[in-house]
């Protein structure tokens, strides 16, 4: 008797959701830095530090989104 247990699919979907949330969070922090909302919680010593953090968050969001796209493409090709 064959019983289908989708453990692997659930693990992959959980990874996709986690990477998608990390991407949205990174882009959200970057937009908050651009609008000045984050400065209420974090005080930066120099505007260059603030710009560097914004660029870092934009890059992290892009990397996480690329991971999500590659995982979705891999799942669709199966």
Phi, psi and omega per residue, in radians:
X1 nan 2.272 -3.090
X2 -1.774 2.207 3.090
X3 -2.075 2.172 -3.121
X4 -1.521 2.091 3.097
X5 -2.061 1.952 -3.030
X6 -1.474 0.858 -3.132
X7 -1.121 -0.769 -3.094
X8 -1.143 -0.721 -3.134
X9 -1.155 -0.659 3.123
X10 -1.156 -0.715 3.128
X11 -1.110 -0.738 3.137
X12 -1.155 -0.733 3.137
X13 -1.152 -0.619 3.102
X14 -1.132 -0.693 3.090
X15 -1.109 -0.715 3.141
X16 -1.102 -0.767 -3.130
X17 -1.138 -0.740 3.132
X18 -1.109 -0.750 3.121
X19 -1.177 -0.627 3.104
X20 -1.154 -0.727 3.089
X21 -1.140 -0.664 3.092
X22 -1.131 -0.670 3.116
X23 -1.153 -0.820 3.137
X24 -1.106 -0.696 3.104
X25 -1.122 -0.727 3.123
X26 -1.129 -0.787 3.095
X27 -1.139 -0.616 3.106
X28 -1.122 -0.735 3.095
X29 -1.129 -0.709 3.133
X30 -1.097 -0.766 3.126
X31 -1.160 -0.691 3.084
X32 -1.077 -0.640 3.073
X33 -1.173 -0.692 3.140
X34 -1.161 -0.616 -3.109
X35 -1.489 -0.227 3.123
X36 1.592 0.112 -3.123
X37 -1.253 -0.644 -3.078
X38 -1.210 -0.428 -3.124
X39 -1.150 -0.261 3.043
X40 -1.239 -0.432 -3.079
X41 -1.891 -0.544 -3.120
X42 -2.131 2.205 3.069
X43 -1.757 2.114 3.132
X44 -1.630 2.503 -3.114
X45 -1.320 -0.450 -3.043
X46 -2.606 2.583 3.089
X47 -1.081 -0.462 3.099
X48 -1.130 -0.668 3.093
X49 -1.093 -0.717 3.129
X50 -1.127 -0.754 3.126
X51 -1.162 -0.685 3.101
X52 -1.108 -0.718 3.095
X53 -1.118 -0.695 3.120
X54 -1.110 -0.790 3.117
X55 -1.113 -0.710 3.123
X56 -1.090 -0.739 3.125
X57 -1.188 -0.637 3.078
X58 -1.136 -0.711 3.107
X59 -1.162 -0.723 3.130
X60 -1.113 -0.732 3.098
X61 -1.091 -0.684 3.117
X62 -1.167 -0.728 3.130
X63 -1.130 -0.805 3.127
X64 -1.096 -0.669 3.116
X65 -1.166 -0.641 3.071
X66 -1.120 -0.659 3.089
X67 -1.134 -0.722 3.125
X68 -1.090 -0.799 -3.120
X69 -1.103 -0.738 -3.136
X70 -1.171 -0.657 3.105
X71 -1.174 -0.691 3.118
X72 -1.165 -0.742 3.098
X73 -1.078 -0.681 3.127
X74 -1.133 -0.710 3.136
X75 -1.224 -0.591 -3.141
X76 -1.284 -0.459 -3.123
X77 -1.390 -0.241 -3.133
X78 -1.343 nan nan
